[in-house]
Each structure stands twice: as structure tokens, then as C-alpha cells.
């Protein structure tokens, strides 16, 4: 974009810079504010979550302690009854009973336990048969907790009117029949007997005088020296647990959360969200997402987590009752929206504040940008005004037909005055330069004329030298062709000599192989001769043996006649073998003599071939040296030919350069004439100093040596 006014240009550039600066500051401030607010929100979220976790854990700890106290109170009553019964079976150091109580007194203890603990529904004692004395003494007795078998099993319970009544536990206390929840009918008795430990039966609904109650049973075994004698237990209505959790839940984030209590065997004892799930298995009534953390909590691990799918914070706090091994679990679940409600409010406030700050910074930035534009417009005007004045003065000088005698007035000491001073100095310098150019243009014109004349003379001489070099080059090409033909013939002769040498070498090797073969035949003949000699000896020995056999057969008389005939045949065969061996040996000796003669002849032929190979090899070496020398001559002549060609090329180039130099001299002359005309269009002042002397004329080259 081009501007006609420097003021507009300065104002626009400065305004853009101010706008960019303001935008950058506003953007950075917005970004910094956003990051600060995000950091505050993040730290606040972490603090809120940590506070929520601590609050949940503190609440869970307080609730579990309260629940534990209530349940352990009932467990303590059962343990006291069991310990009292166990003392009846123990003996002191003198063999006396530690405690002597009648069955009625023990029954009254159970009654008193119910009477003194209003929270208890009942208390009971169940003995093994003949546990503390023979039951036969009470056989047929009914009432006061007996069923007619004489077995002691009083069950004191509280009626709807608040009175205390007693009934026998009955035969059902050892029943294996399971109810709808899978619990044995006699679990309260069978579990302590089987495990020898305290058993707490998970809460289930039972009918008490027509009223349905959620009951947990605490059962303690009666052990005497490790032997099981019976049980003592109490039943507790745990409906209060539901009230405790509901009250605690209302005090936690205004009751928006959920709380549940799961007994040691996985039965729901209380739940603020699933009241209908009480007395049922947690695996069937509570959500699938709670099963894994419940299992971890039952293993003794306190689980605190955030369920992203449901958007809830969850705490699973396990605890035990007394010294029992089964763990109850208190589960607390809070929605994320409730826990982080304060954080969301803070984020909304921060977002409103960020928007307000953004609008404020934007307005301030626009105001600053407007003020900057006004200031830049004023500054641009103050800068452009002197320049406009200077431009007008230069236009006046330019319109005066190149009059360099005119100067700008100098007023003041500011930048404008300095600019006028420097412009006047520039005009003086240009005037001096143009005067020098005018003086030098004439000298250049004269020198260009002389250069053109000398170039034409040099061009003629260069053409003569180029013609002579072309003739020399043609002669060198003929010599090169002859030498190359000779070198090619030498290479062919060298190749034939090498072939003959190779053939002679192979013939020598073949003769050597023939000599080796003849030597092998001679060695084989000697071995055959030795074998035949051995066969002759064998035939002689066989003949002697056959003769000895004939003598022995003659001594044997008639019994050795057959053996004598065989011995005679053997002697004949041995004689024929000896004769054949002699003939073979003669033939082999003759063959050996001929073989030795052939070996001598072959060895002589081999020596002759070796001499032939040596002669051919020497001839090949001589031809190789001749070929190498011819090649070197060819290369040398080639280099000379290249040098001549290079001289010819350089001569042609020199001729072209001479023509270009002549042309340039002529153009230089024309340019000097044009320059003189252009400089003549200026009105110049005279120079104070004397003009430099004119350039001397160049000497003529017509008489220069060729």
C-alpha cells in the first residue's frame, strides 16, 4: 500500500503498532487471568476433594464407632452369659467347681439380661445333652424353658406388652433346614458349635408376636477346656441402624448422598437409598458397581474412590465387632455435584469476573489505541511538514533546466536546516563531478578511437596466426594416425605372442602329465611283478604241501587213497599256476622295459617344450615392450595435438575478443559523445582549482611488431 502523505503512513503504522500492542497486552492478560483462575479452580477442587475425603472418613469413623458400640453391647451380654455357664464346668486347683449355680439360677440370669437391656429382644441358653449333669433328672419337665427331654434350653423374650416370657429353644436349634435367604434354621447354634467361635448372624426379618422385626443374633459358644458345652446368645432389633444412617446422611451435604451398612456375611443391614433391601443379600440388591469395592472392604481395606461412570465419591469403611473375624462395611456415596458445588460456584464467579475484566481491558485498550492514533497523526504532521517544504524546493531546482548553481536557504539548527545544508553540499559535489565528467569524456573519446584502430590491426595478425595453427594441427593429426596404426599392429603381435606362449605352456604342462603317467605305469608294472613272484612262491609251497599229503596218503594205505588222488590234482594245479606265473612275469618285464623307454622319450619331449615356452615368453616380453613404447609415443603425440588444438582455440578466442574490444571501443566513443551531450545540458559553475591535465594520447600500433 502506497500513501501520498507521510503523515497518513506514520499514523497508520503507529496506530497498527499500538493496536497490536494493546491486543497483545489484553490477550496476555486474559490468558494469564484464565490460567490463574484455572489454577485456583484446580487447587480449590483438590482442597474440596481432600476436605470431602476427610469429612467422609471422619463421618464413617464416627458412625462405625457408634454402630460398633451398640452391637458390642449386645455381644457383651451374650459373652457374659457364656462365661458364667463355662465357669460351672471349670475346676480350681483343689478340684472344686469355680461356680455352682442351679439351672433355675442360670435361667434367671438370662431373664435379667433381657430385663436390664431394653434394646434386647431376647436372651437364650442352649446346652449340649448332659453338658453340666445328666438331663435325665429333668426328663418330662415342661415349662421354664424345658421341652420334656430334660435338656436345658431356656429362651427369654419380650412380649408386645413388654412382659418377659420363657420358652424352650426346641429341636429346631440343630435343624439344617435353610430358609429363603439360605440360612440354616439352627444357624445360631450350629455355627458356634462348628467353629468354636462367636457367630453373629446377619440381620433378617423375624416375626415377634405378629410384629416383623429386623434381628441380628449374637451367639457365643460355651467352652470348657476347649470342649463345646453349648451356647449363650441374645437377639437385637437393628432397626435403629436405619435411623442412625438416615440421621447421619441428612447432616452430610443436606442428605443428597447415600449410606448403606452391609453385615459380615453380605446382608444389607441398613440403607438410606434401598429401604426395601434390608435383610437381603447385597450382591442382589445393591448396584453392580458396588460389588468390587465391597469385596475389597470385606478383605480389610478401606476403599475411597471416585466412580466416573456414576459421578460419585464413594467410601467403604470396614469394621469388626468385638473379636469376631467377619467384617461389616459402611458404604457412603456422594454425588460429585454436591461435593463440588462450592467449586462450581467459584468457577462461575471466576468466569463472570474474567468476562468483566476482558471487557474492561478491551475498552481501556481501545481508548489507549485512539489516543495513540491522534498522537501519531500529530507527530506525522510535524515530520511531514519540513519534508514537503524540502520537496518543493527540490522541484524548483529540477524545473530549472538542470541549473546546479541554485542552492537551498539554510535557516536554524534543526533537522531541516541540516538537511538543506547537506543538500547544498550534495549539489556542490554533483557540480564538481559533472565538471570532471565533462573534462574526461573528451579524453575517453580520443582513447576509444585509438583503441579501435589498434584492435583492427591486431585482428588481422591474429587471423594469420590462426591459419598457421590450423595447418600445423592437420599435420599433427596425420602423424597421430600413423603412430596409432603402428601401436595397433604392435598390440596385435603382442596378443599373438601371448597366445603362442599360453599354448606352449599348456603343451609343457601336458608333457609333464604324460611323464607322471608313464612313471605311474612303471610303478604299477613293478608291483604286478612282485605279485606274480609271490604267486609263484605260493604255487611252490602248494606243490610241497601236496607232495607231503601224497606221502601221508601212501602211509595210510587203502584209507588214504582218495586223499592221494586229491593231492595229485592239487600238485598238477600248483604246477600249472607256477608255469602261468612265469609267463606273466616275462610279459610284465617286457612291458616294463618298453614303459621305461617311453618315459625317457616323453621326458626329452618335455624338456624341449620347456625351452619352446621360454623362447615364446621372451618374444612376448619384447613385443610387449614395443607395444608400450608405441603407446607412449601415441600418447605424447596426442598431447602435442591437444596442445596445438588448444592454441588454435585460444587464437580463435583472441580473435573474437579483439573484435569485441574493437566494437566496445566504438561503443565507448559513442557513449562518450552522448555523455558530453548530457553534461552539456547542465548549467555548471566554474571550478576554483585548476583543471587536471588532459590524458596523453595512446601511441599508434601500426608499427608494433607482429
PEHU-V273744 format. One record per backbone hydrogen bond with DSSP energy under -1.0 kcal/mol. CO is the residue of the C=O (numbers start at 1). NH is the residue of the N-H. If there is no record, write none. Layout:
BEGIN
CO_NH ; CO_NH
END
This chain:
BEGIN
5_9 ; 6_10 ; 7_11 ; 8_12 ; 9_13 ; 10_14 ; 11_15 ; 12_16 ; 13_17 ; 14_18 ; 15_19 ; 16_20 ; 17_21 ; 18_22 ; 19_23 ; 20_24 ; 21_25 ; 22_26 ; 23_27 ; 24_28 ; 25_29 ; 26_30 ; 27_31 ; 28_32 ; 29_33 ; 30_34 ; 31_35 ; 32_36 ; 33_37 ; 34_38 ; 35_39 ; 36_40 ; 37_41 ; 38_42 ; 39_43 ; 40_44 ; 41_45 ; 42_46 ; 43_47 ; 44_48 ; 45_49 ; 46_50 ; 47_51 ; 48_52 ; 49_53 ; 50_54 ; 51_55 ; 52_56 ; 53_57 ; 54_58 ; 55_59 ; 56_60 ; 57_61 ; 58_62 ; 59_63 ; 60_64 ; 61_65 ; 62_66 ; 63_67 ; 64_68 ; 65_69 ; 66_70 ; 67_71 ; 68_72 ; 69_73 ; 70_74 ; 71_75 ; 72_76 ; 73_77 ; 74_78 ; 75_79 ; 76_80 ; 77_81 ; 78_82 ; 79_83 ; 80_84 ; 81_85 ; 82_86 ; 83_87 ; 86_89 ; 90_98 ; 92_95 ; 96_92 ; 102_106 ; 103_107 ; 104_108 ; 105_109 ; 106_110 ; 107_111 ; 108_112 ; 109_113 ; 110_114 ; 111_115 ; 112_116 ; 117_120 ; 121_158 ; 122_235 ; 123_156 ; 124_233 ; 126_231 ; 128_131 ; 135_138 ; 136_139 ; 138_141 ; 141_148 ; 143_146 ; 146_143 ; 148_140 ; 152_127 ; 153_169 ; 154_125 ; 155_167 ; 156_123 ; 157_165 ; 159_162 ; 163_159 ; 165_157 ; 167_155 ; 170_173 ; 171_174 ; 172_175 ; 175_186 ; 177_185 ; 179_182 ; 183_179 ; 184_187 ; 186_189 ; 186_190 ; 187_191 ; 189_193 ; 190_194 ; 191_195 ; 192_196 ; 199_219 ; 204_215 ; 206_213 ; 208_211 ; 211_208 ; 213_206 ; 214_238 ; 215_204 ; 216_236 ; 217_201 ; 218_234 ; 219_199 ; 220_232 ; 222_229 ; 224_227 ; 227_224 ; 229_128 ; 230_222 ; 231_126 ; 232_220 ; 233_124 ; 234_218 ; 235_121 ; 235_122 ; 236_216 ; 238_241 ; 239_243 ; 240_244 ; 241_245 ; 242_246 ; 243_247 ; 244_248 ; 245_249 ; 246_250 ; 247_251 ; 249_252 ; 252_255 ; 253_256 ; 258_333 ; 259_272 ; 260_331 ; 261_269 ; 261_270 ; 262_329 ; 263_266 ; 266_282 ; 267_263 ; 268_279 ; 270_261 ; 274_277 ; 275_278 ; 277_280 ; 280_268 ; 281_284 ; 281_285 ; 282_286 ; 287_290 ; 290_294 ; 291_295 ; 292_296 ; 293_297 ; 294_298 ; 296_301 ; 297_300 ; 303_316 ; 305_314 ; 306_308 ; 307_311 ; 307_312 ; 311_336 ; 312_307 ; 313_334 ; 314_305 ; 315_332 ; 316_303 ; 317_330 ; 319_328 ; 321_324 ; 328_319 ; 329_262 ; 330_317 ; 331_260 ; 332_315 ; 333_258 ; 334_313 ; 335_339 ; 336_340 ; 340_344 ; 341_345 ; 342_346 ; 343_347 ; 344_348 ; 345_349 ; 346_350 ; 347_351 ; 348_352 ; 349_353 ; 350_354 ; 351_355 ; 352_356 ; 353_357 ; 354_358 ; 355_359 ; 356_360 ; 357_361 ; 358_362 ; 359_363 ; 360_364 ; 361_365 ; 362_366 ; 363_367 ; 364_368 ; 365_369 ; 366_370 ; 367_371 ; 368_372 ; 369_373 ; 370_374 ; 371_375 ; 372_376 ; 373_377 ; 374_378 ; 375_379 ; 376_380 ; 377_381 ; 378_382 ; 379_383 ; 380_384 ; 381_385 ; 384_388 ; 385_389 ; 386_390 ; 387_391 ; 388_392 ; 389_393 ; 390_394 ; 391_395 ; 392_396 ; 393_397 ; 394_398 ; 395_399 ; 397_400 ; 402_683 ; 414_418 ; 415_419 ; 416_420 ; 417_421 ; 418_422 ; 419_423 ; 420_424 ; 421_425 ; 422_426 ; 423_427 ; 424_428 ; 425_429 ; 426_430 ; 427_431 ; 428_432 ; 429_433 ; 430_434 ; 431_435 ; 432_436 ; 433_437 ; 434_438 ; 435_439 ; 436_440 ; 437_441 ; 440_444 ; 441_445 ; 442_446 ; 443_447 ; 444_448 ; 445_449 ; 446_450 ; 447_451 ; 448_452 ; 449_453 ; 450_454 ; 451_455 ; 452_456 ; 453_457 ; 454_458 ; 455_459 ; 456_460 ; 457_461 ; 458_462 ; 459_463 ; 460_464 ; 461_465 ; 462_466 ; 463_467 ; 464_468 ; 465_469 ; 466_470 ; 467_471 ; 468_472 ; 469_473 ; 470_474 ; 471_475 ; 472_476 ; 473_477 ; 474_478 ; 475_479 ; 476_480 ; 477_481 ; 478_482 ; 479_483 ; 480_484 ; 481_485 ; 482_486 ; 483_487 ; 484_488 ; 485_489 ; 486_490 ; 487_491 ; 488_492 ; 489_493 ; 490_494 ; 491_495 ; 492_496 ; 493_497 ; 494_498 ; 495_499 ; 496_500 ; 497_501 ; 498_502 ; 499_503 ; 500_504 ; 501_505 ; 502_506 ; 503_507 ; 504_508 ; 505_509 ; 506_510 ; 507_511 ; 508_512 ; 509_513 ; 510_514 ; 511_515 ; 512_516 ; 513_517 ; 514_518 ; 515_519 ; 516_520 ; 517_521 ; 518_522 ; 519_523 ; 520_524 ; 521_525 ; 522_526 ; 523_527 ; 524_528 ; 525_529 ; 526_530 ; 527_531 ; 528_532 ; 529_533 ; 530_534 ; 531_535 ; 532_536 ; 533_537 ; 534_538 ; 535_539 ; 536_540 ; 537_541 ; 538_542 ; 539_543 ; 540_544 ; 541_545 ; 542_546 ; 543_547 ; 544_548 ; 545_549 ; 546_550 ; 547_551 ; 548_552 ; 549_553 ; 550_554 ; 551_555 ; 552_556 ; 556_559 ; 558_561 ; 560_564 ; 561_565 ; 562_566 ; 563_567 ; 564_568 ; 565_569 ; 566_570 ; 567_571 ; 568_572 ; 569_573 ; 570_574 ; 571_575 ; 572_576 ; 573_577 ; 574_578 ; 575_579 ; 576_580 ; 577_581 ; 578_582 ; 579_583 ; 580_584 ; 581_585 ; 582_586 ; 583_587 ; 584_588 ; 585_589 ; 586_590 ; 587_591 ; 588_592 ; 589_593 ; 590_594 ; 591_595 ; 592_596 ; 593_597 ; 594_598 ; 595_599 ; 596_600 ; 597_601 ; 598_602 ; 599_603 ; 600_604 ; 601_605 ; 602_606 ; 603_607 ; 604_608 ; 605_609 ; 606_610 ; 607_611 ; 608_612 ; 609_613 ; 610_614 ; 611_615 ; 612_616 ; 613_617 ; 614_618 ; 615_619 ; 616_620 ; 617_621 ; 618_622 ; 619_623 ; 620_624 ; 621_625 ; 622_626 ; 623_627 ; 624_628 ; 625_629 ; 626_630 ; 627_631 ; 628_632 ; 629_633 ; 630_634 ; 631_635 ; 632_636 ; 633_637 ; 634_638 ; 635_639 ; 636_640 ; 637_641 ; 638_642 ; 639_643 ; 640_644 ; 641_645 ; 642_646 ; 643_647 ; 644_648 ; 645_649 ; 646_650 ; 647_651 ; 648_652 ; 649_653 ; 650_654 ; 651_655 ; 652_656 ; 653_657 ; 654_658 ; 655_659 ; 656_660 ; 657_661 ; 658_662 ; 659_663 ; 660_664 ; 661_665 ; 662_666 ; 663_667 ; 664_668 ; 665_669 ; 666_670 ; 667_671 ; 668_672 ; 669_673 ; 670_674 ; 671_675 ; 672_676 ; 673_677 ; 674_678 ; 675_679 ; 676_680 ; 678_681 ; 679_682 ; 683_404
END
